[in-house]
Amino acid sequence: MQNSSDFNSSTFYPDHANLLVYRDADGMEHPVKSAADWAKRRAHILENMQSVMGPLPDISNKVPLEMAVLEEEVLPHFTCRKITFAVEENDRLPAYLLIPHDIKDKAPAMLCLHQTTPLGMKQPAGIREQPNLHYVAHLAGRGYVTLAPEYCLSIVSPQHAEYGEYHVDAYARGYISNTMKGIWNHMRAVDLLQS
């Protein structure tokens, strides 16, 4: 675990909730009053985030998405497809892609993330119990293309082995944290939605 002594004094912020200040090279706080001020604070947020989660992978890690449809069910308002797509070399992420029937060309889209539960992506997509958590299906019924990917959960202990359908050793793939692997996968999910 890192503490404040591990960070440059100009980029460490003891109050993480106050986003409307930035620190100069001497560590003095100033109010954010312009886009240039916000750019300084944003750079500090990114620096601190990556010091904990690890660096964002280089864009050269992108591979063709190569989406594959595993299952498809036509429902009254949308089609539900269980898919996989490539997020990195030799790494395919499962997801549910829900496409409303009345789409002609382009449509609004949503990346929909799930809770960390054994049901994973199934619950928000409307595949399993607790209808109040079926928000992916609800949004698809309102005309949004929705994508619910599985979250990256490294198998670190036997009690986690049953969580979701996607298990990858993020550390063996060069990540410093599962969180950064999840961010990368979600960026690739946005790429899929844009395609």
C-alpha positions as CSV (number, residue, x, y, z in Angstrom):
1,M,0.0,0.0,0.0
2,Q,1.3,3.4,-0.9
3,N,1.2,6.5,1.3
4,S,1.6,10.2,0.8
5,S,5.4,10.0,1.1
6,D,5.5,7.9,-2.1
7,F,4.1,10.7,-4.2
8,N,5.4,14.0,-5.5
9,S,4.1,16.7,-3.1
10,S,2.7,18.7,-6.0
11,T,0.6,15.8,-7.3
12,F,-0.6,14.3,-4.0
13,Y,-3.9,15.6,-2.8
14,P,-4.9,14.7,0.8
15,D,-8.5,15.6,0.1
16,H,-9.5,13.5,-2.9
17,A,-13.1,14.7,-2.9
18,N,-12.2,18.3,-3.7
19,L,-11.6,18.2,-7.4
20,L,-11.7,21.9,-8.0
21,V,-8.2,22.7,-6.8
22,Y,-4.8,22.0,-8.4
23,R,-1.3,22.1,-7.0
24,D,1.6,24.0,-8.4
25,A,5.2,22.7,-8.5
26,D,5.7,23.9,-4.8
27,G,2.6,22.0,-3.7
28,M,0.5,25.1,-3.1
29,E,-3.2,24.7,-3.9
30,H,-5.0,27.0,-6.3
31,P,-8.7,26.9,-7.4
32,V,-9.6,25.5,-10.8
33,K,-10.9,28.5,-12.7
34,S,-10.1,27.6,-16.4
35,A,-9.7,24.7,-18.8
36,A,-6.0,25.0,-18.4
37,D,-6.3,24.7,-14.6
38,W,-8.5,21.6,-15.0
39,A,-5.9,20.1,-17.4
40,K,-3.3,20.3,-14.6
41,R,-5.6,18.6,-12.1
42,R,-6.7,16.0,-14.6
43,A,-3.0,15.1,-15.2
44,H,-2.4,14.8,-11.5
45,I,-5.5,12.5,-11.1
46,L,-4.2,10.3,-13.9
47,E,-0.7,10.2,-12.5
48,N,-2.0,9.2,-9.0
49,M,-4.4,6.7,-10.5
50,Q,-1.7,4.9,-12.5
51,S,0.7,4.9,-9.6
52,V,-1.9,2.7,-7.8
53,M,-3.5,0.7,-10.7
54,G,-0.5,0.6,-13.1
55,P,-0.1,2.2,-16.4
56,L,-2.8,2.1,-19.1
57,P,-1.5,-0.4,-21.8
58,D,-0.1,1.0,-25.0
59,I,-2.6,1.4,-27.8
60,S,-0.5,-1.1,-29.8
61,N,-2.1,-3.9,-27.7
62,K,-5.3,-3.5,-29.6
63,V,-6.2,-6.4,-31.9
64,P,-9.2,-6.7,-34.3
65,L,-12.3,-7.2,-32.2
66,E,-13.4,-10.4,-34.1
67,M,-16.8,-10.6,-32.4
68,A,-18.4,-14.0,-32.4
69,V,-22.1,-14.7,-31.6
70,L,-22.5,-17.8,-29.3
71,E,-26.2,-17.6,-28.8
72,E,-29.1,-15.4,-29.9
73,E,-32.6,-14.9,-28.6
74,V,-35.2,-12.7,-30.3
75,L,-37.4,-11.1,-27.6
76,P,-40.4,-8.7,-28.0
77,H,-38.4,-5.4,-28.1
78,F,-34.8,-6.5,-28.8
79,T,-32.5,-9.3,-29.8
80,C,-30.2,-10.6,-27.0
81,R,-26.9,-12.0,-28.3
82,K,-24.3,-13.7,-26.1
83,I,-21.0,-12.9,-27.7
84,T,-17.2,-12.9,-27.2
85,F,-14.8,-10.4,-28.7
86,A,-11.0,-10.0,-28.7
87,V,-9.7,-7.5,-26.1
88,E,-6.0,-8.5,-26.5
89,E,-4.1,-11.2,-28.2
90,N,-5.3,-14.6,-27.0
91,D,-7.9,-13.0,-24.8
92,R,-11.6,-13.0,-25.6
93,L,-14.2,-11.3,-23.3
94,P,-17.7,-12.7,-23.0
95,A,-20.6,-10.2,-23.0
96,Y,-24.3,-9.8,-23.7
97,L,-25.2,-7.5,-26.6
98,L,-28.8,-6.3,-26.7
99,I,-30.0,-4.7,-30.0
100,P,-33.4,-3.0,-30.2
101,H,-35.5,-4.2,-33.2
102,D,-36.3,-0.7,-34.6
103,I,-32.7,0.4,-35.3
104,K,-32.2,1.6,-38.9
105,D,-28.6,2.9,-39.0
106,K,-27.1,4.4,-35.8
107,A,-28.5,4.3,-32.2
108,P,-27.4,5.5,-28.8
109,A,-25.4,2.9,-26.9
110,M,-24.5,2.1,-23.3
111,L,-21.7,0.1,-21.7
112,C,-23.4,-1.6,-18.8
113,L,-21.3,-3.0,-16.0
114,H,-22.4,-5.5,-13.4
115,Q,-22.0,-6.0,-9.7
116,T,-19.3,-8.4,-8.5
117,T,-21.6,-11.3,-8.0
118,P,-21.5,-15.0,-9.1
119,L,-24.1,-14.1,-11.7
120,G,-21.8,-11.6,-13.4
121,M,-23.2,-10.2,-16.7
122,K,-26.3,-12.4,-16.6
123,Q,-28.1,-10.5,-13.9
124,P,-28.2,-7.0,-15.5
125,A,-28.9,-8.5,-18.9
126,G,-32.1,-10.0,-17.5
127,I,-31.0,-13.7,-17.7
128,R,-31.3,-14.4,-14.0
129,E,-33.3,-13.4,-10.9
130,Q,-33.9,-10.0,-9.4
131,P,-35.8,-8.1,-12.1
132,N,-35.0,-4.8,-10.4
133,L,-31.4,-5.3,-11.5
134,H,-32.2,-6.0,-15.2
135,Y,-31.1,-2.5,-16.3
136,V,-29.4,-3.6,-19.5
137,A,-32.6,-5.2,-20.8
138,H,-34.6,-2.1,-19.6
139,L,-32.3,0.2,-21.6
140,A,-32.5,-2.0,-24.6
141,G,-36.3,-1.9,-24.4
142,R,-36.1,1.9,-24.5
143,G,-34.0,1.9,-27.7
144,Y,-30.4,1.7,-26.6
145,V,-27.9,-0.8,-27.9
146,T,-26.5,-2.2,-24.7
147,L,-23.3,-4.2,-24.0
148,A,-22.8,-6.0,-20.7
149,P,-19.3,-7.5,-20.5
150,E,-18.1,-9.9,-17.9
151,Y,-15.7,-8.3,-15.4
152,C,-12.0,-9.4,-15.1
153,L,-11.7,-11.4,-11.9
154,S,-8.4,-13.2,-11.5
155,I,-8.7,-16.5,-9.7
156,V,-6.8,-15.7,-6.5
157,S,-8.7,-18.2,-4.2
158,P,-11.1,-21.1,-4.6
159,Q,-14.1,-19.1,-3.3
160,H,-13.8,-16.7,-6.3
161,A,-13.6,-19.5,-8.9
162,E,-17.4,-19.4,-9.5
163,Y,-17.7,-15.7,-10.2
164,G,-18.8,-15.0,-13.8
165,E,-17.6,-16.6,-17.0
166,Y,-14.3,-14.8,-17.5
167,H,-11.2,-15.7,-15.6
168,V,-7.8,-14.3,-16.6
169,D,-4.6,-13.8,-14.7
170,A,-4.1,-10.1,-15.2
171,Y,-0.8,-10.2,-13.4
172,A,0.6,-12.9,-15.7
173,R,-0.5,-10.7,-18.7
174,G,1.6,-7.8,-17.3
175,Y,-1.0,-5.8,-15.5
176,I,-0.2,-4.4,-12.0
177,S,-3.9,-4.7,-11.0
178,N,-7.2,-6.3,-12.1
179,T,-8.6,-2.8,-12.1
180,M,-6.4,-1.7,-15.0
181,K,-7.2,-4.9,-16.9
182,G,-10.9,-4.1,-16.3
183,I,-10.4,-0.6,-17.6
184,W,-8.6,-1.9,-20.7
185,N,-11.4,-4.5,-21.4
186,H,-14.1,-1.7,-20.9
187,M,-12.2,0.5,-23.4
188,R,-12.3,-2.3,-25.9
189,A,-16.1,-2.8,-25.1
190,V,-16.6,0.9,-26.1
191,D,-14.6,0.2,-29.3
192,L,-17.1,-2.7,-30.0
193,L,-20.1,-0.4,-29.4
194,Q,-18.7,2.2,-31.8
195,S,-18.2,-0.4,-34.5
